[in-house]
Amino acid sequence: MKYYLAIDIGASSGRHIIGHYENEQLILEEIYRFPNGVINQNNHLIWDIDNLFLNIKKGIKLCLEKYSQIESLAIDTWGCDYVLMNKNQVIYPCYAYRDNRTNSIIDEVHKKIPFEKLYNISGSQFQNFNTIYQLYEDKVSGRLKKADSFLMIPEYLTYKLTGIKMKEFTNAGTTGLYDINTLKVSQEIVDKLQFPEFVKEKVYKPSTLVGDLKEDIIQEVGGNIKVKLCCSHDTASAIECLKMDDEIYISSGTWSLLGIKTKTPITTLKAQQANYSNEFGPNYIRFQKNIMGLWIIQNLAKELSLSFTDMVSLASSSKYNELIDVNDECFKAPKDMKKEIISYLSNRKMILPKNNADLINLVYHSLAFSYQQAIEELEEITNKKFKKIYIVGGGAKNKYLNELTKFYTQKEVIALPIEATSIGNLMMQMEEKNESRS
């Protein structure tokens, strides 16, 4: 029996999942789970990249203690964020996408390349944390001048295991640097923003073999495992596991990614105005929109010391029906989410929630309503009506949110409470590709 290891790291937690086939069915077993989250350091939000790597090694060791022979492993994480490097040295800190450091340079970037032009080239929706803006801020601050390479988060963690730097295709698609038609870094973007040539390093497709674990890692974890590339952008892995009709998907977690698979990019004016993005799948485009997702709920859970089960129970008891724009910038990284919501409502002379049940219900309804709005935009852009919504990710287990999604969108909701990202990660490892780093 062959065993494979998916290391799937999200904004709030990471997990090591072993997969194997038994009677033609993929069996998953979670071996190790660890917390993750942004850290406030010197008034900036950063990732503790060293602690992430320590947890990765700890999880691999536990996996090898239970399964002495594992065919391969691969790592997926969120997109956009990266590690700057000078030779083999990290240029700290590793900034998190919720940090506000790019706010001061957005206008400067758009003076050099208007967003309309950027969208026509890259097909990437505007998000102030897109890699292109983060790299430009690093250029302005002088950090980029010290670097000779940069690796997206899963690429860096893979490098730490193997000593080999390899860039992966689907995560490259989150940077905003690539021409959506040629699938290569845009020379026009590089020239106009005066980026160094190392941003054009070769990218490799999912399933590519990276190599073996380094000798010191082998000694530390108790064995060797071959390391491969999966769809290292977690959403790409999640959607890859969906064998669905030509319908809508929602990858529901800290973010909600709502979209469809297409054969060709869509970069029309309507698509740009609706802020839809064209991101790379292994052999297709994911035309999708980032929605704030369960981030607001996750923050309220911490602030109110409530379990997600208790939150759903409270919300379903409320009749409060005000709505907020969950994508408003004020909800991106507030110090106090509850106060931010109350402030949002007060500033707009809206009825305030009487209790926590109202507050939580407000968020769930607002999130489902945002799905309705995004789908209306999607149907107008594509000139097509969709009948079904496939939901994967942690949010697929939330029956109350699924019911509200069905109510607001008037679509059939098919919730798949599965480890979609880990399954997609494992599927790519199990595929055989001829491409290698040589």
C-alpha positions as CSV (number, residue, x, y, z in Angstrom):
1,M,0.0,0.0,0.0
2,K,1.4,3.4,-1.0
3,Y,1.1,6.4,1.4
4,Y,1.3,10.1,0.5
5,L,1.5,13.1,2.8
6,A,-0.3,16.4,2.2
7,I,0.8,19.4,4.3
8,D,-2.0,21.9,4.0
9,I,-1.4,25.2,5.8
10,G,-4.1,27.9,6.1
11,A,-4.2,31.3,7.7
12,S,-5.5,29.9,11.0
13,S,-4.1,26.3,11.1
14,G,-2.0,23.7,9.4
15,R,-2.4,20.0,9.1
16,H,-0.5,16.9,8.0
17,I,-2.8,14.4,6.3
18,I,-1.8,10.9,5.1
19,G,-3.7,9.6,2.1
20,H,-3.8,6.1,0.5
21,Y,-6.1,4.1,-1.7
22,E,-8.1,1.2,-0.3
23,N,-10.6,-0.6,-2.4
24,E,-10.3,2.2,-5.0
25,Q,-11.3,4.7,-2.3
26,L,-9.0,7.5,-1.1
27,I,-8.6,7.3,2.7
28,L,-7.5,10.3,4.7
29,E,-5.9,10.3,8.1
30,E,-5.0,13.5,10.0
31,I,-1.8,12.9,11.9
32,Y,-0.9,16.4,13.1
33,R,-2.6,19.8,13.4
34,F,-1.1,23.0,14.5
35,P,-2.3,26.6,15.0
36,N,-1.3,29.5,12.7
37,G,-2.0,33.2,12.6
38,V,-0.5,36.6,12.0
39,I,1.7,38.3,14.6
40,N,1.8,42.0,15.3
41,Q,5.5,43.1,15.2
42,N,6.5,46.7,15.2
43,N,3.0,47.7,14.1
44,H,3.1,45.3,11.1
45,L,1.4,42.0,10.6
46,I,3.8,39.2,9.8
47,W,4.0,35.4,9.6
48,D,6.3,33.5,12.0
49,I,7.8,31.6,9.1
50,D,10.4,29.8,11.3
51,N,7.7,28.4,13.6
52,L,5.7,27.2,10.6
53,F,8.8,25.3,9.5
54,L,9.3,23.8,13.0
55,N,5.7,22.5,12.9
56,I,6.2,21.1,9.4
57,K,9.2,19.1,10.6
58,K,7.3,18.0,13.8
59,G,4.4,16.7,11.7
60,I,6.6,14.9,9.2
61,K,8.4,13.1,12.1
62,L,5.0,12.0,13.6
63,C,3.9,10.7,10.1
64,L,7.1,8.7,9.7
65,E,6.7,7.2,13.2
66,K,3.4,5.8,12.1
67,Y,4.2,5.1,8.4
68,S,7.8,4.3,7.9
69,Q,7.6,4.5,4.1
70,I,5.8,7.5,2.5
71,E,6.0,7.9,-1.3
72,S,6.0,11.7,-1.3
73,L,4.9,14.9,0.3
74,A,3.8,18.3,-1.0
75,I,2.9,21.6,0.7
76,D,0.1,24.1,-0.1
77,T,-0.7,27.4,1.6
78,W,-2.5,30.7,0.8
79,G,-1.2,32.8,-2.1
80,C,0.3,36.3,-2.5
81,D,2.7,36.3,0.4
82,Y,6.4,35.4,0.0
83,V,9.9,35.3,1.5
84,L,12.6,37.6,0.2
85,M,16.0,35.9,0.1
86,N,19.7,36.8,-0.4
87,K,21.4,33.6,-1.5
88,N,20.3,31.2,1.3
89,Q,19.5,33.9,3.9
90,V,16.0,35.1,4.7
91,I,15.4,38.9,4.6
92,Y,13.0,39.2,7.6
93,P,10.2,39.9,8.3
94,C,7.8,37.7,6.2
95,Y,4.9,40.1,5.9
96,A,1.3,38.9,6.0
97,Y,-1.2,40.0,3.4
98,R,-3.4,41.7,6.0
99,D,-0.7,44.2,6.8
100,N,-1.3,47.7,5.5
101,R,2.2,48.5,4.2
102,T,1.1,48.7,0.6
103,N,-1.5,51.3,1.0
104,S,1.0,54.1,0.5
105,I,2.3,52.9,-2.9
106,I,-0.9,51.7,-4.7
107,D,-1.4,55.1,-6.4
108,E,2.3,55.2,-7.4
109,V,2.0,51.7,-9.1
110,H,-1.1,52.8,-10.9
111,K,0.6,55.9,-12.2
112,K,3.2,53.7,-13.8
113,I,0.7,51.2,-15.0
114,P,-3.0,52.1,-14.8
115,F,-5.1,49.4,-13.2
116,E,-7.1,49.0,-16.4
117,K,-3.8,48.1,-18.2
118,L,-2.7,45.8,-15.4
119,Y,-6.0,43.9,-15.5
120,N,-5.8,43.5,-19.3
121,I,-2.3,42.0,-18.8
122,S,-2.7,39.8,-15.7
123,G,-6.4,39.4,-15.3
124,S,-5.9,39.7,-11.5
125,Q,-8.5,41.4,-9.4
126,F,-7.4,44.4,-7.4
127,Q,-6.3,43.5,-3.9
128,N,-3.9,45.8,-2.1
129,F,-1.9,42.7,-0.9
130,N,-1.3,41.2,-4.4
131,T,2.3,40.2,-4.7
132,I,2.9,42.9,-7.3
133,Y,2.1,45.7,-4.7
134,Q,4.1,44.0,-1.9
135,L,7.1,43.7,-4.2
136,Y,6.9,47.3,-5.2
137,E,6.7,48.4,-1.5
138,D,9.8,46.3,-0.9
139,K,11.4,48.2,-3.8
140,V,10.5,51.6,-2.4
141,S,11.7,50.6,1.1
142,G,15.0,49.2,-0.2
143,R,14.3,45.6,0.9
144,L,14.1,44.3,-2.7
145,K,17.6,45.7,-3.5
146,K,19.1,43.4,-0.9
147,A,17.4,40.3,-2.4
148,D,18.4,37.9,-5.2
149,S,15.3,35.8,-5.2
150,F,11.9,35.5,-3.7
151,L,9.8,32.3,-3.0
152,M,6.1,32.1,-2.3
153,I,5.4,30.6,1.2
154,P,5.0,26.9,0.1
155,E,8.0,27.2,-2.2
156,Y,10.1,28.5,0.7
157,L,9.0,25.8,3.0
158,T,9.8,23.2,0.3
159,Y,13.2,24.8,-0.2
160,K,13.9,24.5,3.6
161,L,13.1,20.7,3.3
162,T,15.1,20.0,0.2
163,G,17.6,22.9,-0.4
164,I,16.1,23.3,-3.8
165,K,14.4,26.5,-5.0
166,M,11.5,25.9,-7.4
167,K,8.6,28.1,-8.2
168,E,5.2,26.6,-8.8
169,F,2.7,27.5,-11.5
170,T,-0.6,28.0,-9.6
171,N,0.9,30.1,-6.9
172,A,2.6,32.2,-9.6
173,G,-0.9,33.1,-10.8
174,T,-1.6,34.9,-7.5
175,T,1.2,37.4,-7.9
176,G,-0.3,39.7,-10.5
177,L,3.0,39.6,-12.4
178,Y,2.0,37.1,-15.1
179,D,0.5,37.7,-18.6
180,I,-2.7,35.7,-18.4
181,N,-2.4,34.9,-22.2
182,T,1.2,33.8,-22.4
183,L,1.3,32.5,-18.8
184,K,4.8,34.1,-18.4
185,V,5.9,37.0,-16.4
186,S,5.0,40.2,-18.2
187,Q,8.1,42.1,-19.4
188,E,6.0,45.2,-19.6
189,I,5.2,45.0,-15.8
190,V,8.8,44.2,-15.0
191,D,10.1,47.2,-17.1
192,K,7.6,49.8,-15.9
193,L,7.9,48.9,-12.2
194,Q,11.6,48.4,-12.6
195,F,11.6,45.0,-10.9
196,P,14.8,42.9,-10.9
197,E,15.1,40.1,-13.5
198,F,14.9,37.4,-10.8
199,V,11.1,37.8,-10.6
200,K,11.1,36.0,-14.0
201,E,12.6,32.7,-12.7
202,K,11.2,29.5,-14.3
203,V,8.0,28.0,-12.8
204,Y,7.1,24.4,-12.7
205,K,3.8,22.6,-13.1
206,P,2.1,20.6,-10.2
207,S,3.3,17.0,-9.9
208,T,6.9,18.0,-10.7
209,L,9.4,16.2,-8.5
210,V,11.5,18.6,-6.4
211,G,13.9,16.1,-4.8
212,D,14.8,14.3,-1.5
213,L,14.8,15.7,2.0
214,K,18.2,17.2,3.0
215,E,20.4,15.0,5.1
216,D,20.0,17.0,8.2
217,I,16.2,16.9,7.8
218,I,16.3,13.2,7.3
219,Q,18.2,12.8,10.6
220,E,15.8,15.1,12.4
221,V,12.5,13.5,11.2
222,G,13.7,9.9,11.0
223,G,13.6,9.1,7.3
224,N,13.5,10.3,3.8
225,I,10.5,11.3,1.7
226,K,10.5,12.6,-1.9
227,V,9.1,16.1,-2.2
228,K,6.8,17.1,-5.0
229,L,5.0,20.2,-6.1
230,C,1.2,20.1,-5.8
231,C,-1.1,23.0,-6.7
232,S,0.7,25.0,-4.0
233,H,-2.0,27.7,-3.9
234,D,-4.5,26.1,-1.5
235,T,-7.6,27.2,-3.5
236,A,-6.1,25.6,-6.7
237,S,-5.7,22.3,-4.8
238,A,-9.2,22.5,-3.5
239,I,-10.8,23.2,-6.8
240,E,-8.7,20.5,-8.6
241,C,-10.4,17.8,-6.5
242,L,-13.8,18.9,-7.7
243,K,-15.1,16.8,-10.6
244,M,-18.1,19.0,-11.2
245,D,-20.3,20.1,-14.0
246,D,-19.9,23.6,-15.5
247,E,-21.2,25.2,-12.4
248,I,-20.2,27.6,-9.6
249,Y,-17.8,26.7,-6.8
250,I,-17.2,28.3,-3.4
251,S,-14.1,27.4,-1.5
252,S,-15.2,28.5,1.9
253,G,-12.7,29.2,4.7
254,T,-11.0,32.3,6.1
255,W,-11.6,33.6,2.5
256,S,-14.5,32.6,0.3
257,L,-13.4,32.1,-3.3
258,L,-16.4,32.0,-5.6
259,G,-16.1,31.3,-9.3
260,I,-16.1,28.9,-12.2
261,K,-13.5,26.9,-14.3
262,T,-13.0,28.3,-17.8
263,K,-10.7,27.3,-20.7
264,T,-9.8,30.9,-21.5
265,P,-9.4,34.1,-19.4
266,I,-12.1,36.7,-19.1
267,T,-10.7,40.2,-19.0
268,T,-13.7,42.3,-20.1
269,L,-14.5,45.7,-18.7
270,K,-17.4,44.1,-16.8
271,A,-15.1,41.5,-15.3
272,Q,-12.7,44.2,-14.2
273,Q,-15.4,46.4,-12.7
274,A,-16.8,43.5,-10.8
275,N,-13.2,42.8,-9.6
276,Y,-13.1,39.2,-10.7
277,S,-9.8,37.4,-11.0
278,N,-8.3,35.0,-13.5
279,E,-6.1,32.5,-11.6
280,F,-4.1,29.5,-12.8
281,G,-5.4,26.0,-12.5
282,P,-3.2,23.1,-13.7
283,N,-4.7,23.3,-17.2
284,Y,-7.6,25.8,-16.9
285,I,-8.4,29.2,-15.6
286,R,-10.2,29.8,-12.3
287,F,-12.4,32.8,-12.9
288,Q,-13.2,33.8,-9.4
289,K,-13.7,36.5,-6.8
290,N,-12.2,36.8,-3.3
291,I,-14.8,37.4,-0.7
292,M,-14.0,38.1,3.0
293,G,-15.3,34.7,4.0
294,L,-15.4,33.3,7.6
295,W,-12.6,35.7,8.7
296,I,-15.2,37.9,10.5
297,I,-16.8,34.9,12.2
298,Q,-13.3,33.6,13.2
299,N,-12.5,36.9,14.9
300,L,-15.8,37.1,16.7
301,A,-15.4,33.6,17.9
302,K,-12.1,34.6,19.6
303,E,-13.5,37.9,21.0
304,L,-16.7,36.4,22.3
305,S,-15.1,33.1,23.5
306,L,-17.7,31.0,21.6
307,S,-17.4,27.8,19.6
308,F,-18.5,27.8,16.0
309,T,-21.3,25.4,17.0
310,D,-22.5,27.9,19.6
311,M,-22.3,30.8,17.2
312,V,-24.5,29.0,14.7
313,S,-27.0,28.2,17.4
314,L,-27.2,31.8,18.5
315,A,-27.4,33.1,14.9
316,S,-30.3,30.8,14.0
317,S,-32.3,32.2,17.0
318,S,-32.1,35.8,15.8
319,K,-34.5,37.7,13.5
320,Y,-32.2,40.7,13.1
321,N,-31.8,41.4,9.4
322,E,-29.4,44.3,8.8
323,L,-26.6,43.7,6.3
324,I,-23.0,44.9,6.1
325,D,-20.5,44.8,3.2
326,V,-18.3,42.0,4.4
327,N,-15.6,43.1,1.8
328,D,-15.3,46.6,3.3
329,E,-11.7,47.4,4.0
330,C,-12.5,48.1,7.7
331,F,-13.0,44.4,8.3
332,K,-9.7,43.3,6.9
333,A,-7.6,43.5,10.1
334,P,-9.4,45.4,12.9
335,K,-8.1,45.3,16.5
336,D,-11.7,44.6,17.6
337,M,-14.1,43.1,15.1
338,K,-17.2,43.6,17.2
339,K,-16.5,47.3,17.7
340,E,-15.7,47.6,14.0
341,I,-19.1,46.2,13.0
342,I,-20.9,48.4,15.5
343,S,-19.0,51.4,14.1
344,Y,-19.9,50.5,10.6
345,L,-23.6,50.3,11.5
346,S,-23.6,53.4,13.5
347,N,-21.9,55.5,10.8
348,R,-24.7,54.5,8.4
349,K,-27.5,55.1,10.9
350,M,-28.5,51.4,10.8
351,I,-30.3,49.5,13.5
352,L,-27.8,48.1,16.0
353,P,-27.8,44.5,17.2
354,K,-29.3,43.9,20.6
355,N,-27.1,41.0,21.5
356,N,-24.5,38.6,20.3
357,A,-27.1,36.4,18.5
358,D,-28.0,39.5,16.3
359,L,-24.4,40.3,15.7
360,I,-23.4,36.8,14.5
361,N,-26.6,36.5,12.5
362,L,-25.8,39.7,10.7
363,V,-22.4,38.3,9.6
364,Y,-23.8,35.1,8.3
365,H,-26.6,36.8,6.4
366,S,-24.2,39.4,5.0
367,L,-21.8,36.7,3.8
368,A,-24.6,34.8,2.0
369,F,-25.9,38.1,0.5
370,S,-22.4,38.8,-0.8
371,Y,-22.5,35.4,-2.6
372,Q,-25.8,36.5,-4.2
373,Q,-24.2,39.7,-5.5
374,A,-21.1,38.0,-6.8
375,I,-23.2,35.4,-8.6
376,E,-25.3,38.0,-10.2
377,E,-22.1,39.7,-11.5
378,L,-20.8,36.4,-12.7
379,E,-23.9,35.6,-14.6
380,E,-23.9,39.0,-16.2
381,I,-20.2,38.7,-17.2
382,T,-20.5,35.3,-18.7
383,N,-24.1,35.8,-20.1
384,K,-25.0,32.4,-18.5
385,K,-27.3,31.2,-15.8
386,F,-26.0,28.6,-13.3
387,K,-28.1,26.1,-11.4
388,K,-25.7,24.7,-8.8
389,I,-23.2,25.8,-6.2
390,Y,-20.5,23.4,-5.0
391,I,-19.1,24.4,-1.6
392,V,-15.9,22.9,-0.2
393,G,-13.7,23.9,2.7
394,G,-14.4,24.4,6.3
395,G,-17.5,26.4,5.5
396,A,-19.1,23.5,3.8
397,K,-19.8,22.0,7.2
398,N,-21.8,25.1,8.3
399,K,-25.4,24.0,7.5
400,Y,-26.8,27.4,8.6
401,L,-24.6,29.3,6.2
402,N,-25.4,26.8,3.4
403,E,-29.1,27.3,4.0
404,L,-28.7,31.1,3.8
405,T,-26.6,30.7,0.7
406,K,-29.5,28.7,-0.9
407,F,-32.0,31.3,0.2
408,Y,-30.1,34.3,-1.1
409,T,-28.9,32.8,-4.4
410,Q,-31.9,30.6,-5.2
411,K,-29.4,27.9,-6.4
412,E,-29.1,24.3,-5.5
413,V,-26.3,24.1,-2.9
414,I,-24.1,21.0,-2.9
415,A,-22.0,21.1,0.2
416,L,-19.0,18.7,0.2
417,P,-17.6,18.7,3.8
418,I,-14.4,17.1,2.7
419,E,-10.7,18.0,3.1
420,A,-10.8,19.3,-0.5
421,T,-7.4,21.0,-0.4
422,S,-5.6,18.0,1.0
423,I,-7.3,15.7,-1.6
424,G,-6.3,18.0,-4.4
425,N,-2.7,18.1,-3.0
426,L,-2.6,14.3,-2.8
427,M,-4.1,13.9,-6.3
428,M,-1.3,15.9,-7.8
429,Q,1.4,13.9,-6.0
430,M,-0.1,10.7,-7.3
431,E,0.1,11.9,-10.9
432,E,3.2,11.1,-12.9
433,K,4.8,14.0,-14.8
434,N,7.8,13.9,-17.1
435,E,8.9,17.4,-16.0
436,S,11.7,17.7,-13.5
437,R,13.9,20.5,-12.3
438,S,16.6,19.4,-14.7
